[in-house]
Amino acid sequence: MTFALCFANRSLMPGELIYAAREDMVKAVTDAGYDYIIMDKELTNYGGVETRDEGILYAKWLAEHRGQYDGVIFSMPIFADENGAILALQDAGVPILMQAYPDEIGKMGPTLRRDAYCGKFSVTDVFCQYGVPFTCLKPHVVHPSSPKFQENLRDFAAICRVVNGMKRFNLGCIGARTTAFKTVRFDEIALQKYGITVESFDLSELFKKVEAMTNDDPVVVAKAERLKEYTNFSKVPTERFYTLAKVACVIDEYIDVYHLDAIALRCWNEMETYLRICPCVILSELNDRGIVASCEIDMCSAVTMRAMTLASEVPATVLDWNNNYGDDEDKVILFHCGPVAQKLMTCKGSVGFHTMFERVDPGSGWGCNEGRIRPMPITVSNLQTKDGKLVLYVTEGRITEDPIENGFFGCAGVGEIPDLQNKLIRLAKQGFKHHTAICEGHYKDVLKEAFTTYLHYDWVEID
């Protein structure tokens, strides 16, 4: 993560303060573990941007470094000149963080008073007039050396990851929508309008590729070793294990050849009927290594999971709003058959058969990575395509330590979400599906800023 640094200047204000601000910001950014680029201080008065010529000069410098920065931090050590600022940053093409210095009691004389509290509005007003998006975080003024600004940097870095990662990416649709699941229908053209390219693959081709492989093919051997390291396959019949490895190889091939950033897979019932496997553990392993993978051809969940993975830098997963938890109205059992990344689980899973398929067709569903989701704070989100738009909700809660009985198959956890019953009504009334996605940590504010300020998704407030 690299930030381009830009500093405000204005005549009649103590421009000498900009020199210290440049040092302050470099230290703050590097202390947070990020990189930076900065224009030579000798090129403008005090190393800041004030005049139109200085704004144009900075914009030219920024254009020369395009692709080398993920966001811009516009620092206002003093009251800023909005003319130079807008010319400098109107074509930045990435998120912009507005940071303004606080004044200090006892340092309010003409050589030390900053007035950045006021000057910040001067800049944000003009940026709004020009239609240039930007980010403001709390508090309104903050010194770069403060712990609060370190929090601001972490949040801004997450915003940048989401915005830049969601602007344009490739989403693989492996198989057609399962006929019984109209709930996961989606509008491919709507996704494309938001920069999401869908690449579709037929399951018949995947099956043919699997049939052409042998257990001793080098790629299959390597995948088998990877899967054995990943989780416990001791209960899985050998031939079913190798079938899982072969399917994983084909999916990896699609990801590699078509540069897929995320996938959604038709996971039943053809794989169970003809290949005698359930591909949950394959999706679990993909998610665990950072490649978003959703089941049941839930393309919309895959989009949300990608954003959450970018924000949190840990895997996300798709789950069912599955069961009440006794009489506690704010708790719900969140569950799926086994696509949950092991980084989100209490321990390594154990691969078994899919109980639902086993009941009606014994031996047909090997591949569920069973276990429990570990206690943690969570963000909860999903989206839908609606009238050519992408519409999403986000809320927050936690996975509790509450037990789930051993007879409950798959991978599950007890979620506690404040005011859950009213939120469920709002989701039902808005037409959201029975799936939701979760990631570790609380990222509602980050996702709202990324999706509404920069990516222009429609936001449904359910809190």
C-alpha positions, 0 to 999 in steps of 0.5 A: 500500500503506497500513498501519494502525499500532497500538502496545502499552502496559502499565502498570509499563513505560516507556510514554514509549518509545511516543512514539519508536516512533511516530516510528520506525515512520512513518519506516520505513514511508514510507522503504520507499515505503508509506503509513500511517494512525495514531490520534491519540496524545492519544486513549490513554495514551502513544498506545498500546493497553493497556486494554480500553477503549483496545482497543475505541477503536482497533477503532472507529477501525479500523472507521471507516477500513475499506478505507483500509488493506491491513494492520496493523502491531502494534508492541510498543516495550515488553511488550504488554498482550494484552487491549487488543491482541486487542480492538483487532485481532480484527476487523481483517480484514487481515494483521497484522504482529507487530513487537517492539523489541529491548533494548540492552545498557547500557539494561536499567534500569527506565526503558529496559528494554523486555521486548518479546522476552517480551511478543511471546509474550504477544500471539501466544499470545492471538491464537492462542487467539482464532483471529486470524491474524497474521504473525511474521517473522525476527528475533523482535525488530527495530528499525524503523530497521534494514535487516532491518525494511525487508526485513520490510516488503517481505515483509509488503507482498507478503503483504498484496497476495496475501491481499487480492487472492486473497480475492475475484476473478473468473476468466474461462473462455473456452471449454470444456476441451479434450477431450484435456486431462483434466489441466486439469480443475477444481472450480468450486464449490471455487474459489467456496468460496475466493472465486474466481468463475468466469465462462464464455464459449463460443467460438462467441460469441467467433467471432461477435463476431470475424466481426462486426468489420472491420479499420477498426473503431476498437477494432480499429485501436487494438488493432492499433497496440498489438500492433505496438508490443508485438512483431514481427509482420513475418512474420504475414500481414495478415489473420491479424494482424487476426484476432489483433487482433479476438480480443484486442478480444473478450477485452478486452471480456469482461475489461471487462464482467465485471470479470475479474481473470484468464482462461484460454483454450481455445487449440486447436484451433478457433482454428487450424482456423477462425480460422487463428490461435494466440492465444499472443501475445494471452495474452503481451500480457495478462500483460505489462500485468498481466492474468493469462492462462493457456492451455489452459483451465488455470484452476488455473494462472491462480489461481497466476499471480494470486497470484505476480503479486500477490506479485512485482508483475511478470507470471507465466507458465504453462509446461510441464515440457517437456524434460530438459537433457542429463544435468543432473538439476537442470535442465529446459527450461520452455516454452510456445508463446508466452504469456510476457510480454515483461517475462520475455523476453530481448528482444522476441519475434517472432510466427510460426506454431505448429510443431505445427499447421503440420506437419499443417495449414499456415497454421493457427497464426499467433500464437506469440510466440517468444523466450527467457526471461531469466536470473533467480531464479524462484518455481515453483508450481501448484495443483489442486482436490481433494476440495473444497479448493485444494492447492498447492506452491511451490519456488524456482530460477532460469532459467540462461544455458544456451542452447537451440538455435534449432530449439526453437520457442516461448518457453523457458528452462532452469530450474535447481531444486535436488533437481529429480528428487525434487520431480518424483516428489513432484509426480507422486505428488500428481497435479499437472499437466504445467504449472507457473507461474513469476514473477521472484524468490523468494517461497516464504515470502511465498506460504506465509504468505499461503496457509496463515495467511490463505487456508487453502489446503492446502500440499504441501511438496516441498522 
